[in-house]
Amino acid sequence: MVEETIAAVKSDLAARDGVLVAFSGGVDSSVVAALAHDALGAEAVACTAKSETLPAAELETARAVADEIGIRHDVVSFSELDSDAFVENDEKRCYHCRSMRLGTMFDRAEELGISTVCDGTNASDPGEGHRPGLDAVAEQDAYSPLLEHEVTKSEVREIAAHYGLSVADKPSMACLSSRIPTGISVTEERLTRIERAEQLLRAWGFDQFRVRDHDGLARIEVGEDELDVALDADFVRAVREHFADLGFDHVTLDLEGYATGSVSPDEMPAEADEPEQVTD
């Protein structure tokens, strides 16, 4: 079954003169990049948009996965913080972000003489609640081959495994701004302390986690199977000390554990995975 899907998507992409893939290094965009490279070779380009909301670790992952695939990898820069609408952080934050990110991709594609920009939206995404970023995809006329061919998230992971991609089982990773509750402005200071706090959790061995920034109060979420570690007295002392150094006034542990879209209790699920995805 997966072989038939791969053949169908490759045939679709091969009919195009070239494609630029909006590439975060998450599983969805990585599968699109692998399929595009398989179909078009040097006429396929993976492009990552670097900004303040993209963790440095995710950019390094994107570079590594592009190398695995063998696809050309371009990195372009822009800043969501140039947009007052984005900084305001209303319920359409993800729409503003995706619009700017895709706009940067289309600009790069035009420079390269490529007419098709692909993203990693899959067939499971439209049914996952409030997803304003998908409106931006439609408005910008980006092409979503996984959605077009009705490839679900589970099938995406099957294809990733077929290609031997290291991100086949990679959890979704939304941009850093998804850690800031709606209504609290997105600033470089907040994004930086969130990124550094999550770097600490990663260095301490946690696998699935988020640090939510409630205007100076850090709410740590970890996977249920890691809650015992987070409740250890030595960890509590270490995190209190290090998070204070990062600029957080208070630190809490969410006993519900990690949950997607939990930054604001009354919100619908936040924009997922890929800034592309960029998938929370």
C-alpha positions in Angstrom: 0.0 0.0 0.0 2.7 2.5 1.0 4.6 1.7 -2.3 1.5 2.7 -4.3 1.2 5.9 -2.4 4.9 6.7 -2.9 4.6 6.0 -6.7 1.5 8.2 -7.0 3.1 11.2 -5.2 6.4 10.8 -7.1 4.6 10.7 -10.4 2.7 13.9 -9.5 5.9 15.7 -8.5 7.9 14.4 -11.4 5.5 16.1 -13.8 6.6 19.5 -12.5 9.7 21.5 -13.7 10.9 21.7 -10.1 9.7 22.2 -6.5 10.8 24.1 -3.5 9.8 22.3 -0.3 9.0 24.4 2.8 11.3 22.3 5.1 11.4 22.2 8.9 13.0 18.9 9.3 9.9 17.4 10.9 8.5 14.2 9.6 5.9 15.7 7.2 8.2 18.1 5.3 11.0 15.5 5.3 8.8 13.0 3.6 7.8 15.6 1.0 11.5 16.4 0.5 12.4 12.8 0.1 9.6 12.2 -2.4 10.5 15.3 -4.3 14.2 14.4 -4.5 13.4 10.9 -5.6 11.1 12.3 -8.3 13.1 15.3 -9.5 16.7 15.0 -8.3 18.6 18.3 -8.5 15.3 20.1 -9.5 14.0 19.7 -5.9 15.2 22.1 -3.2 14.4 21.9 0.6 14.2 25.4 2.1 14.2 26.2 5.8 13.1 29.7 7.0 15.2 30.7 10.0 13.6 33.1 12.4 13.4 33.9 16.2 10.7 31.2 16.6 12.7 28.4 15.2 14.9 26.6 17.9 18.5 26.3 16.9 18.3 22.6 17.5 15.5 22.3 14.9 17.6 24.1 12.3 20.5 21.6 13.0 18.0 18.7 12.6 16.8 20.1 9.3 20.3 20.3 8.0 21.1 16.8 9.1 17.9 15.3 7.5 18.5 17.2 4.3 21.9 15.5 4.2 20.3 12.1 4.8 17.9 12.7 1.9 20.7 14.1 -0.4 18.5 17.1 -1.3 19.9 20.6 -1.8 19.2 22.6 1.4 18.8 26.4 1.4 18.3 28.5 4.5 16.6 31.9 4.3 15.9 34.4 7.1 13.0 36.5 8.1 11.5 37.8 11.3 7.9 37.3 12.5 8.7 40.1 15.1 8.5 42.6 12.2 4.8 42.0 12.2 2.7 43.8 14.8 -0.1 41.4 14.2 2.1 38.4 15.0 3.6 40.1 18.1 0.1 40.9 19.4 -0.4 37.1 19.7 -4.1 36.8 19.0 -5.9 33.6 18.0 -4.6 34.1 14.4 -0.9 34.1 15.4 -0.2 30.9 13.4 -1.9 32.4 10.3 0.4 35.5 10.5 3.5 33.3 11.0 2.7 30.8 8.2 1.8 33.7 5.8 5.2 35.3 6.4 7.1 32.0 6.3 5.5 30.9 3.1 5.9 34.3 1.5 9.7 34.0 2.2 9.6 30.6 0.5 7.8 31.9 -2.6 10.4 34.7 -2.8 13.2 32.2 -2.7 11.5 30.0 -5.3 11.1 32.9 -7.6 14.8 33.7 -7.3 15.5 30.0 -8.3 13.0 30.0 -11.2 10.8 27.4 -9.4 7.1 27.8 -9.7 5.9 25.2 -7.2 6.2 25.6 -3.5 5.2 22.5 -1.5 4.4 22.2 2.2 4.0 19.2 4.5 0.3 19.4 5.3 -1.1 15.9 5.5 -4.6 14.5 5.3 -4.9 14.3 9.1 -4.2 18.0 9.6 -7.6 19.6 8.6 -9.5 17.5 11.2 -7.3 18.5 14.1 -9.2 21.5 15.4 -8.4 25.2 15.0 -5.6 25.4 12.4 -5.4 29.0 11.1 -2.1 28.3 9.4 -3.9 26.1 6.9 -5.8 29.2 5.7 -2.4 30.8 4.9 -1.4 27.7 2.9 -4.6 28.0 0.8 -4.2 31.7 0.3 -0.6 31.5 -0.8 -1.4 28.7 -3.2 1.2 26.4 -1.8 0.9 22.8 -3.0 0.3 20.0 -0.4 1.1 16.7 -2.1 0.4 14.7 1.1 -3.0 16.3 1.4 -3.8 16.0 -2.3 -3.1 12.3 -2.2 -4.9 11.7 1.1 -1.8 10.6 3.0 -2.5 10.4 6.7 -0.1 11.1 9.5 0.4 7.4 10.2 1.1 6.8 6.5 3.6 9.7 6.5 5.5 7.9 9.2 5.4 4.6 7.2 6.9 6.4 4.2 9.5 8.0 6.4 10.5 4.6 7.6 10.5 3.3 4.0 13.1 6.0 3.2 15.0 5.2 6.4 14.6 8.8 7.7 15.9 9.4 11.3 12.8 11.5 11.9 10.3 8.8 11.2 9.2 8.7 14.9 10.1 12.3 15.7 7.4 13.9 17.9 5.7 17.0 16.5 7.5 20.3 17.2 5.6 23.6 17.0 7.5 26.9 16.9 8.6 28.6 20.1 5.8 31.2 20.0 3.3 28.4 20.7 4.6 28.3 24.3 3.2 31.8 24.9 -0.5 32.1 25.9 -2.7 34.1 23.5 -2.8 37.8 24.5 0.7 37.9 25.9 2.9 39.6 23.4 5.6 37.6 21.6 9.0 39.2 22.3 12.6 38.1 21.6 13.3 38.0 25.3 10.5 35.5 25.9 11.4 33.3 22.9 15.0 33.2 24.0 14.3 32.2 27.6 11.9 29.5 26.4 14.5 28.1 24.0 17.2 28.1 26.7 14.9 26.5 29.2 14.0 23.7 26.8 17.6 23.2 26.0 18.2 22.5 29.7 15.4 20.0 29.8 16.8 18.2 26.7 20.3 18.2 28.3 18.8 16.7 31.5 17.5 13.8 29.5 13.8 14.6 29.0 12.2 13.4 25.7 8.7 14.9 25.4 8.4 18.4 27.0 7.4 22.0 26.7 8.1 25.1 28.7 5.1 27.4 28.7 5.9 31.1 29.5 3.0 32.7 31.4 4.5 36.2 31.5 7.4 35.2 33.7 6.0 32.0 35.2 7.4 28.9 33.6 5.0 26.0 33.4 6.9 22.8 32.6 5.2 19.9 30.9 6.8 16.5 30.5 5.5 13.2 29.3 3.6 11.1 31.9 6.4 8.5 32.0 8.9 11.2 33.0 6.9 12.9 35.8 8.7 10.9 38.5 12.0 12.3 37.3 10.6 15.9 37.3 9.4 15.4 40.9 12.8 14.4 42.1 14.1 16.9 44.8 17.5 17.3 43.1 15.8 18.2 39.8 13.4 20.6 41.5 16.3 22.5 43.0 18.3 22.6 39.8 15.5 23.8 37.6 14.5 26.5 40.1 18.0 27.8 40.1 18.7 27.6 36.4 15.3 29.0 35.3 15.7 32.0 37.6 19.0 32.7 35.9 17.1 32.7 32.6 14.7 35.4 33.8 11.7 33.4 35.0 10.1 34.6 38.3 8.4 31.4 39.2 8.5 27.7 38.0 5.7 25.2 38.1 5.3 21.6 37.0 2.0 20.7 35.3 0.9 17.4 36.9 -1.3 16.7 33.9 1.9 16.1 31.9 2.7 17.1 28.3 -0.3 17.9 26.1 -0.5 19.5 22.7 -2.1 22.9 22.5 -2.3 23.4 26.3 -0.7 26.8 26.4 -4.0 28.5 27.1 -6.7 26.4 28.9 -9.6 27.8 27.0 -7.9 27.6 23.5 -8.5 25.0 20.8 -5.4 22.9 19.9 -2.5 25.1 18.8 -1.0 25.0 15.4 0.8 21.7 15.0 4.2 20.3 14.1 5.7 22.1 11.3 6.3 25.7 10.9 5.9 24.1 8.4 5.5 23.4 11.4 7.1 23.5 12.2 3.0 20.2 14.3 2.0 21.3 18.7 
